[in-house]
């Protein structure tokens, strides 16, 4: 819950109360969290899906003193843990295995999935695998947050620097220890996944987001509802490291429309030629992030935050063929960078209430 501003505290001192703070209703089916590249469930009590103090956003007040006051005491959540650096074909299969085990342990017949960054791609693979295994639609609502559904220029930038740089990435990942980088991880495959087109056409293996979208499409038999939240670097709340990376190393220029990767930057679409546009979140352009319904997040000063369908932009069913509006519209953009929306801070973003609002949205449809 956000701290009350000074004038609200003054009202309380006078015996007057501001608008009551409501919470999210319990979803019908458990919510599964799928982390992004290099992610984790928790390290020494610090959650990837947490606030700035490491508290998991799905912690109910029924289960702990330090909790998310904006969710129902009976809300069911589960955090998947997949290989931090791998393709989404591999990670998505891992996620499906995690979900299947969790469903068996709690007796759930269906789940909802919230995926951040690459986790949004993994979720689509997992939904397909679960449907094929069980013979029915297992995933009810699938929500992606800041996901590169049509690739990221950062991945191609890294790969273009050749294997030496990829080795450095692997070495940095190894530095974190087996919690992050254990056997089976592959930084090269992870980066190739997040380039729109097949990066190495001569290696005999077709990779990239475009092929992944064909193999793991938006399909009602895999998930009943697909939706996405889009982040963009705007205003003063930008992570300084991501801002400097963008300004001095490369420019994503992520708000131009084009089918395919027309400027060869690693992401579907093209730039509009204006390097100063705030059209990305430091890692992913806005032209890559919409999947299914575009969602709008509304931050309320006193009442409960909300997530709703953005009526200004049409539903996107074919990830490889978005319209101009679906790639370039600034409608519904969240004024945060790529990492602000998970527990990487400090920042001013209220992660517990943000995810409670997502729970509320999911509960309206699951």
N, C-alpha and C positions, 0 to 999 in steps of 0.2 A: 504494500500500500504506500502511496506517495505521502511524504510529510505534508501537513496542512500549511498553507501559506499564512503569513502573519495576520491578515485581516480575518481569516477563518478562526485562528486561535483567539483573536479578540472577541469574536462572536461567542465563542465557548465561555470566555471569561465573564461575559455579560449574561450568561445563562441561556443564550440562544444557540441553536445548533444548525450547522450547514446541512445541505442535502444528505440524506442517509446514503451510505456506501453499500451497494449491492454486490453480490458475487455471482459467479457463473453456476448454472445448473449442472448437475452430473450428466456426463454423456452416457448414452445407452451402452456403448461398448468401450473397452479400455483404449486409452490413447498411447501409442507407441512413438517414442522419439528416435529419430535416425540422424546421427551426427555427420558432419562434413569431413572432408579430407583432413587427416592429421588429428581427428577428434578422438574422444574417449567418453566413457560414462562418468567416471570420477577418478581423481588422483588425490590421494591423501585427504579425502573428504571434500575436495573442491570439484563441483559439478560443471561439466560442459554446458548443460542445460540449467544454468543457475543464475542467481543475481550476482552483484559485484562481491558479495561475501561468500559465494560458493554454495548457497542454499539451493537445492533442486527446486525448480518452479512447480513440480508436481507434488511437493510435500504437503500433505493435508494437516490441519490443526488437530485432527483426531489421532495422528500418528507421532507428532513431535511438537515441542514448544515453539521452536523456530520453524515457521511454516508459511505457506502462501494463503493468506487470509481471504483471497478472492476466489478460491475454488471450494467446491463442495467437500465436506468431510469424508464422503464415501467415493470420491473420484478415484478411478483406477488408472494407473499409469505404469509404463515400463520403458526403460531406456535400453535400446539395443547397443551392442558393442561389436563392431565389425573391424576388419583389418583397416587400419588408418590410411594406408597408401596402397591402393589397388584400383583396378577398373571397377565400374559399377556392375558389370556382369558378375564379378567375383563377390563384391561387397553386397550386392542385392541378394545373392544366394545365401550368404552368411546371415543377412538380416531376416530372410524368410525362415531359416533354421531357428534363429533366436525367437522369432515370433511364434513359431509352431510350438516350441518348448514352453513358452510363456502361456499360450492359450491352454495347453494341456494342464499346466499347473494351477490355473485359476478357473478352469471350466468355461472359458469364453468360446463362443462360436464365430465371432467376428471381431475385428479391431479397426481402429482409425490410426492413421500414421501422420506425423508431422516431421518433415525432413528439412534440415538446414543445409544449404549449399549442395555439395555432392549427395548428401543424404536424400535430397528430393528426387534425384535420379535413381538411387538405390531403392527407394520406396516403390517406384514403378516396376522395377524388376522383381522385387519381393512380392508385390501384389499379383503379378502374373504367375510366379512360381506357386504361390499359395492357392490360387484358383485351379491351376493344373493339378496340384496334388490332391485337393479336397473335392474338386468337381463342382464348386459353387463360388460365388463372389464373397471372398473372405474380408476384403478391405472395404469398409463403408465410405469414409471420407478420407481423402489423401490431400494434405496441404503441404506445399513447398514454400520455403522461406529463403529468399536470396539465392535461388538455385540456377546454375548455368545450363538450362535445358538446351540451349543452342551454342554452348561452348563459351570459353573465356579467353581473351587475348593474352592473359597472364600465362596460361599453360603453353601457348605457342611461343611466347617470348622466352620462357625457360627452355623449351626444347630447342629453339633456334640457337641457343648458346652452346649446344652440343653436349655430349655425354659427361664432360668434366663438371659442368654445373649440376647435372642430374646427380652425379656422385656426391657433390656437396650437399644436396638436398637429403640424400640417403644418409649421409654422415650426420647431419644435424638431427634427423629423425632418430638415428641410432643413439645419439647423445641423451635423448630423453629416457632411454632404457626400454626394457621389454614391455613396459606398460603401454607405450605408444608404438614402438617399432620392433615387432617380434618376427619370427619366421613367417615367410609367405608374403611379406610386404614388398612392394615394388614401386618405387617412386616414378620410374619411367612409364610404366603402364598407367599409373594414376594420372600423369600429365597428359598422355596420349588420349585418355578417355575424355578429357575436357577441352580438346580441340574439336571444332565442328566437323571438319572433313578428316578422312583417314590421313594421319600424319606421315606414315611410312607405307606408301602404296606398294613398295617392292618387297616387303617383309613376309608376305603370304598370309597376313592376319589383318582383317578389316576392323579398324578401331574408329573411335570418334563419336561425338554426340549425334551426328546425323544418322549413322547406322544404328546406334543404340535406340534412337527414337523410332526407327522402323521396327526393330525387334521387340521393343517394349513400349507400345503406343498407348495413347489415351484410349481406353476401351471400357465400356460399361460392364463388361463381364469380369474385368480385373478389379475395378474399384467403382463404387456407385457414384461417387462425386469427386471431381478433381478441382483444385483451386490453388491460387498462389498469391503470396505477398511479395511485393517488389521494393527493394531498398535502393537508395540513391544518396550520394554525398551532397548534402545541401546544408548550408548554415554552419554554425560554429561547433556542432556536435561531432565533427569528423575525427576519427582516430588519427593523430598526427602522423604515425608511421605510414598508414595507407594513403594519406593525403600527399605526403612527400614522395612516396613511391610513384604515385600517379603523375605528379607534377614534374618530377625531374628524371624519371626513368623511362616512362612511356606514357602515352595517352590512350585510354581505351576507346574513346569516341564512340560510345555505345548507344546512339539514338537515331541511327539511320536505317531505312527500310530497304531490303533487297532479299530475294529468295537466294539461298546459298550464301557462301562467304565471299562477297563481291569485292572486298578490299584485302583479302588474304591476311587478316589479322588473327584468325583462329576462332572467330565467333560468327555465327550466322548473321547476315545483314551487312551493313557498312556504316561508316561514320558519315556525319554531315559536313565534315571539314572544319568544324569549330572545336579546336582543342580545349577551349575554356569552358565548354558546357559541363554542367554538373549532371551528367547522364549515366553515372555508374556509381557503385558503392565502394570503389577502390579495388575491387577484384572482378566484378561481373557487371557488364553493361545492362541497361534496362531493356535493350532489345533482345536479350537472351532469357529473361526471367519469367515471362508469363506462361502459365500452363493452365488449361481449363478456364475457370472463372478467375478474373482479376478481382482481388479483394481490396477493400479499403479499411484501413485501421484509423479509428477516431479516438484521440486521447482526450478524456474528459477531466476537467479540473477538479470537480467534486464527485460526480457520479462514476459509474462503472464504465471503463473503456469498452469500445465495441469494434467488432470486425463484421463487415457486411459485404455483399456482392457490389462491385462497382458497376453501376448501370451505364457508365460512360464508354466502356470498352466491351466489345462482344466476346463471347466465349471462344476460346481457342482449342479446337479439337485436333488439328493436325500440327504438331509441333514444328514440322519442317516447312510449313507454308503459312506463316502468320501474315496478317494484313499490316498495312502501314501503321494504323493506330495501335495495334497490339505490340509493335516494336518501338514506337516513338512517343506514344502518349505519356504525359507526365501525370495523368490522373491516378490518384490513389497511391502515389509513391510515398514510402515511409522515409522520413528525414533522419536516416541513420546509415552508418556504414556497414560493411559486410559482417563485422564481428560484434557490433553493438547489440545485435538482437539475440546473442547468446551471452553466456556469463563471462565474457572477456572485457574487463573494464580497467580502471573505474570509468564510468560514464554516467550520464543523467537519465538513461533509459530505464524504465520500470519493467524489467523482464517478467516478474511474477504476474503483474496485471495484464501485460501483453498476451501471455500464454493463457491466462484465464479467459481473456476475450476470445481467443482462438477456440478454447474448450466450449464456450458459449455458442460460437458459430457452429462447431461440429455437432453439438447437441441439438441444434435446430434441424439437422439433416440425417443424423445416423440412426 
